[in-house]
């Protein structure tokens, strides 16, 4: 019998029943409250959790506390290395930046958060400062920190604000640099910075960053590049249930101040590993929903992108930048929904690229729904899935159980390159249905020897003699003979309700059947008014049901440890509560895997075999 324990902290705290991080002060924590309305820096008090005025929940004190008036006065009462808290009054407006010390331990963090009964986050107008929060150190580690429930607003860059002073760059909402570890950013709203969150390792170790349930919108640059979140050289990054909307631009076209360009994205990650994007919304990007940059072989690896919603922008998930082999390793793109990529042409280019598989060394693209790039004019280079890359290398890639529907293009929707460094690439159990549009379905630009095709379903409204491309136009029969494709068929997909979209989902909840109204609803998400129906997972489930799709568990390697790490399960031998032995739904039965319990991500996982 083998006993194996795996500890994956990854900056996570345990979650309550509603999915929010549980934060509990230590007995020696100092609790410093701040209110512009009732505070006084001369009489403010740093409380202990045991003080009768505090009660059981420090965010809802039961007595007449004495707050400070300014953040700086409260911060002066806190100490580095201690689990002290600064709590800002909800519904009030503050001028200036915030600061944070490092905490004591993973469950004893330095916390900046909010208190009070208002439904509005405390608002920081940070326009007079270049950073709303700056965590930067080469000498010590900024770790064990939680920034929760704040609104950081670069008012001087918002053209609709009376404080607007012009299109000025070099403003960042939260800047992380060098030694930063075990950081939580949750339930925050960051807007109108050049980059809303920037994380750069600066040659040091940066790891275990958890960014969850935040809103990041309206980042733009007047001459410099701009991102919703930029991350360089970190590991163990989790993006979960965030809303990234309209980042990298405020005007259509690259020739305008604040205009959309190909360099600006909702997220831009470079040289990152062991990281997860799950349950996020990536909406209306300047260019890419997710930009993955890799300027070396094996630069990005062990990346999971699961159950996210992408709408508009011009590219869903993309790479690029370097002509080097196998830049990405063990990439997993599963259960995502992408709608209308490229339909509004923010950069004025005619792109509509959904998923770009470029220079992968092992990966999985499965159970994704890629829909509705309508012909709204300016039709050009649109694809659902491309296997290529400037390094001209891809191997051990599975593309399976995806559905592509109603994409208009003057290019094939599935483009598959080939070469000496392509191998073991499978395209199986996919449905490609263009509805009444006429693009070619797929093209192989190279040898079929690197690919395996089976059990797919195809339809396009173009002439049957040119559905495919392989050294010239091919019919399905000719294609299947060249590819050795078995079990595949032609004809429309069988979809219960292919008219489901983000807009019809919003209408089903009582709103307008418009994307703008949907955006207005999701931008209201916060802990005080959290609506699960306006999460990516809920929207995706609704749309996917219209296409007869559920969230099918991906096939992972037979290595038990790999399964545990990926799915965050705890496996136990002889369940103590006497329940029948079982296995996680969707996994192959493996001897010795009995029972299961779901743990918060980052818990302790125990395998007995």
Buried (B, 14 or more C-beta within 10 A) or exposed (E): EEEEEEEBBBBBBBEEEEBBBEBBBBEEBBBBBBBBEEBEBEEBBBBEBEBEBBEEEBBEBEEEBBBBBBBBBBBBBBEEBBBBBBBBBBBBBBBBBBBBBBBBEBBBBBBBBBBBEEEBBBBBBBBEBBBBBBBBBEEEBBBBBBBBBBBBBBBBBBEEBEEBEEBBBEBBBBBBBBBBBBBBBBBBBBBBBBBBBBBBBBEBBBBBBBBBBBBBBBBBBBEEBBBBBBBBBBBBBBBBBBBBBBBBBBBBBBEBEBBBBBBBBBBBBBBBBBBBBBBBBBBBBBBBBBBBBBEEBBBBBBBBBBBBBBBBBBBBBBBBBBEBBBBBBBBBBBBBBBBBBBBBBBBBBBBBBBBBBBBBBBBBBBBBBBBBBBBEEEBBBBBBBBBBBBBBBBBBBBBBBBBBBBBBBEBBBBBBBBBEBBBEBBBBBBBBBBBEBBBBBBBBBBEBEBBBBBBBBBBBEBEEEBBBBBEEBBBBEBBBEBBEBEEBEBEBBEBEEBEBBBBBBBBEBEBEBEBEEBBEBBBBBBBBEBEEEBBBBBBBBBBBBBBBBEBBBBBBEEEBEEBBBBBBBBBBBEBEEEEEEEBBEEBEEBEEBBBBEEBBBBBEBBBBB
